[in-house]
Amino acid sequence: MTTKNTTAKSTVSGSASSDIPTTSAAGRPGTPMETITLANHLNIEGRSYLPGATIRVPADYARRLRLSGYVART
């Protein structure tokens, strides 16, 4: 019988924002970024994000996601 290793890997990071994935989502360099929490499943740039995931996206893309209902209300 095989058992699954359920021990969590501990990582120490200097800042909490480094743990949040950042996507360009066709944003220009220097565009202000926003941190959002997703309400629905979303695929961005070939990467899948589940509901409840927190990601950083350009401000204009965050606005479009809010209008489409992808951003969770907090």
Secondary structure as a PSIPRED ss2 file (coil, helix, strand):
# PSIPRED VFORMAT (PSIPRED V4.0)

   1 M C   1.000  0.000  0.000
   2 T C   1.000  0.000  0.000
   3 T C   1.000  0.000  0.000
   4 K C   1.000  0.000  0.000
   5 N C   1.000  0.000  0.000
   6 T C   1.000  0.000  0.000
   7 T C   1.000  0.000  0.000
   8 A C   1.000  0.000  0.000
   9 K C   1.000  0.000  0.000
  10 S C   1.000  0.000  0.000
  11 T C   1.000  0.000  0.000
  12 V C   1.000  0.000  0.000
  13 S C   1.000  0.000  0.000
  14 G C   1.000  0.000  0.000
  15 S C   1.000  0.000  0.000
  16 A H   0.000  1.000  0.000
  17 S H   0.000  1.000  0.000
  18 S H   0.000  1.000  0.000
  19 D H   0.000  1.000  0.000
  20 I C   1.000  0.000  0.000
  21 P C   1.000  0.000  0.000
  22 T E   0.000  0.000  1.000
  23 T C   1.000  0.000  0.000
  24 S C   1.000  0.000  0.000
  25 A C   1.000  0.000  0.000
  26 A C   1.000  0.000  0.000
  27 G C   1.000  0.000  0.000
  28 R C   1.000  0.000  0.000
  29 P C   1.000  0.000  0.000
  30 G C   1.000  0.000  0.000
  31 T C   1.000  0.000  0.000
  32 P C   1.000  0.000  0.000
  33 M E   0.000  0.000  1.000
  34 E E   0.000  0.000  1.000
  35 T E   0.000  0.000  1.000
  36 I E   0.000  0.000  1.000
  37 T E   0.000  0.000  1.000
  38 L E   0.000  0.000  1.000
  39 A C   1.000  0.000  0.000
  40 N C   1.000  0.000  0.000
  41 H C   1.000  0.000  0.000
  42 L E   0.000  0.000  1.000
  43 N E   0.000  0.000  1.000
  44 I E   0.000  0.000  1.000
  45 E C   1.000  0.000  0.000
  46 G C   1.000  0.000  0.000
  47 R E   0.000  0.000  1.000
  48 S E   0.000  0.000  1.000
  49 Y E   0.000  0.000  1.000
  50 L C   1.000  0.000  0.000
  51 P C   1.000  0.000  0.000
  52 G C   1.000  0.000  0.000
  53 A C   1.000  0.000  0.000
  54 T E   0.000  0.000  1.000
  55 I E   0.000  0.000  1.000
  56 R E   0.000  0.000  1.000
  57 V E   0.000  0.000  1.000
  58 P E   0.000  0.000  1.000
  59 A H   0.000  1.000  0.000
  60 D H   0.000  1.000  0.000
  61 Y H   0.000  1.000  0.000
  62 A H   0.000  1.000  0.000
  63 R H   0.000  1.000  0.000
  64 R H   0.000  1.000  0.000
  65 L H   0.000  1.000  0.000
  66 R H   0.000  1.000  0.000
  67 L H   0.000  1.000  0.000
  68 S H   0.000  1.000  0.000
  69 G C   1.000  0.000  0.000
  70 Y C   1.000  0.000  0.000
  71 V E   0.000  0.000  1.000
  72 A C   1.000  0.000  0.000
  73 R C   1.000  0.000  0.000
  74 T C   1.000  0.000  0.000
